[in-house]
Amino acid sequence: MKNIGCPFFLLASILLAFLPSSTALDTITPTTLLSGDQTLVSSAKLFALGFFTPAGTANSYLGIWYNNIKTQTIVWVANRNSPVAGNSTDAILSILRNGTLIITDRNSNLPVWHSNTTSSLATPFAQLLDNGNFVVRNVASGDNDFAWQSFDHPTDTLIPGMKIGVNFDTRINRTVAAWKSDTDPSSSSYTAAMDTNGDPQLYFWSGLRKIWRSGPWDGLHFSGVPETTTYSQLNLSFSFINTKNEVSYSFNNQNSSIVTRLLLNQSGHVQRAIWLWDTERWNFFWQAPGDQCDNYAACGPYGVCDPNMSPVCECVQGFTPRNPTNWALMEGKDGCRRKTTLDCRNGTDGFVTVSEAKVPDTAQAVVDFSLGLDGCKTRCLMNCSCTAYALANLSSGSGCLMWVADLVDIRLYTFGGQDVYVRVAAADLGPASDEHNHTSELTAVIVPSIVVGVFLLAGVGWCMWRRKSKRRRMLGTSSFHDQCSAEQERIDNDFELPIFPLEIITAATNNFSAENKLGEGGFGPVYKGRLDDGQEIAVKRLAKTSVQGLDEFKTEVTLIAKLQHRNLVRLLGCCVQGRERMLVYEYLPNKSLDAFLFGMICSLLLDWNVWSLWKEGNSLKLADETMNSDFSVDEVLKCIKIGLLCVQERPEDRPLMSWIVLMLAGDSGLGLPEPKQPGFFSRFPVDSDSSSGKQESTTINYDISVSIIEGR
């Protein structure tokens, strides 16, 4: 706080002596004041402003909090570094006739904080708005013409409408700083600010050390926050301004019932939270840094951090660890160095692609929105200092982002990342480089043609050989079984379920005859059969084109045996011989098994029943009868509601996984959107008595997502 001159102090003291307490609900004027035991409440009663004293302390602060949330959550503090000594009754807030806000210690009559209003107002007043912004303006000014506003001076929290970034016209740099502790709102060493160098991005700092970087705005989200695209169910909109006058980020909430905020906490993590009304608590569903790869420059220059790998660090193609010893010990901060020096003058350099990536630090990058991706590549090759390039704006598919320094802080994502093209010497170009695109395209045409021709010739020769050597193959059957006996013994020992010999399955299904065929799904046909003891079985014969190996098949069978619901169908065993992979189920009459394996019609009827029960208000009939009444009605209804939302016909009506997590975290389904008719609800009459084995299919083509019912 700047020193306040003596005349200013005398004027404030004289005015305060004659001012009555504020009687307005959300406003104070030069003729009123706000004492420590009073609050201002916004017109819609969403926010409150007043003095508070943290538990266990003897200091008072002027703050803003949510008015309708029982747990007091402070979103802004005026005098965080200049508290009033004593409890809140010792503090006074007033506004002078020139529009300056001032907080005074009643005991000493000394001001401890004042706003830095630069312009003098004729008839000023201060008002708490419904968006949580505390503003000073003139009576005759417009609704958004503020001489001063709290949104320009955030503390540790961003709420909808509040910006972080720089306004070059007003020279205001909006930054946030974490509280020192839960009871001390003064500024800690953890800060967040917008870096306007190169392609602007957000940094989180611990003192002078960078701990996290958001990456640049790519037209959809920050490169380092791909989860932003999953927030559509929260009705949040995001704004990133990058002009000569301003560089800032903000978000807005289009649904007033959803209360959300961004918080920089005392441990140096930024968190996005949403208030759960039913359980009356904050749900922190996202934070950064979120994993090891979120830490700034975790793998050093030209190192790529992949959280799904162990170790997490690897070098970009064409690079090798700078410190192999530390690299082997899983310390990658030293990064990587080039294997081969670039040869810019001869024009032989090329690029390798790093996909699904958070783009490197853009503080020293160059942006040209007039260029496309091809033009960006050409520009990079013309500049010997260029180390990589990428698309600047993913939403428009345009713009050139070009690096002229070492590439630092690259990480990979499962989804939401983008391609970064890293410059390497010709000697280090491999299959991943775009220099080989034309060769790859030619190879993609020639190689399949040769392979197809070879297979055709081999097929004709094999057929001829088969006809001539049929008898010899039959005579050699016993020899074949001798060779495979050791492998079969290993299979029998590995599987926890009975192994049916192929001969038994063949006999039971009448050599897989067409009459025994129940139908065919995406993974192979299903046959009905009868064992020697009279038990009816259903055999799912996996397609021989499957790439599934024996170990994977063994794992699948074991999991099915452990997880298959006992009221659905029982897995009796399996058959493994040569390339044959078969699952043997008990056969349930009345089409129950074939319906679950591949029957789309029966699936449609099942979901029609769920939808009908929901519309009729009889959803609890779906609960398992064995549960009796020992269950939470709210939990059951919530799960059914979420299930119906997941299969909505319109893709935009279906919740994403992040929203499903939020819905499941609540104690009831209150506040969830009402489900509409499911995407695979049968609109046409279905002949439930049909016994035809013909496979029915319903196809819904969407660009975003598809809900498919298919037997496994």
Secondary structure by P-SEA (a helix, b strand, c coil): cccccaaaaaaaaaaaaccccccccccccccbbbcccbbbbcccccccbbbbbcccccbbbbbcccccccccccccccccccccccccccbbbbccccbbbbbbccccccccccccccccccbbbbbbcccccccccccccccccccccccccccccccccccccccccccbbbbbbbbcccccccccccbbbbbcccccbbbbbccccccccccccccccccccccccccccccbbbbbbbccccccccccccccccccccccccccbbbbbbbbccccccccccccccccccccccccccbbbbcccccccccccccccccaaaaaacccccbbbbccccccccccccccccccccccccccbbbbccccaaaaaaaaaacccccccccccccccbbbbbbcccccccccccccbbbbbbbbcccccccccccaaaaaaaaacaaaaaaaaaaaaaaaaaaaaaaacaaaaaaaaaaaaaaaaaaaaaaaaacccccccaaaaaaaaccccccccccccccbbbbbbccccbbbbbbbcccccccccaaaaaaaaaaaaacccccccccccccccccbbbbbbcccccaaaaaaaccaaaaaaaaaaaaaaaaaccccccccccccccccaaaaaaaaaaaaaaacccccccccaaaaaaaaaccccccccccccccccccccccccccccbbbbbbbbbccbbbbbbcc
